[in-house]
Amino acid sequence: MAPLLPYRYAPYAYGILQAAITTAVATAIAIYPLAHSAMEFVERWMIAWGIAWLTMLPVVLVAAPFIQRAVMRLFEADRKADR
């Protein structure tokens, strides 16, 4: 199966999925104690998750390259020693 998108878009796809999953779990945990019914939970969670995801997506996409470079610097010595 051929790839759907060029590799250069992989970091963006990762950031979008990472932000979606992280904010979905975090908002579900935060909203659960406040909901009195399953329907109320779903309604509150969808709103909270949408706001959280739209807020975190630009943060993740901007911060990810810096975080990746910092992590690679931490492990640079080990990577050279493994060769």
Sequence and secondary structure as in RCSB ss.txt:
>XXXX:A:sequence
MAPLLPYRYAPYAYGILQAAITTAVATAIAIYPLAHSAMEFVERWMIAWGIAWLTMLPVVLVAAPFIQRAVMRLF
EADRKADR
>XXXX:A:secstr
   SS GGGHHHHHHHHHHHHHHHHHHHHHHGGG SSHHHHHHHHHHHHHHHHHHHHHHHHHHHHHHHHHHHHHH
HHHHHHH 
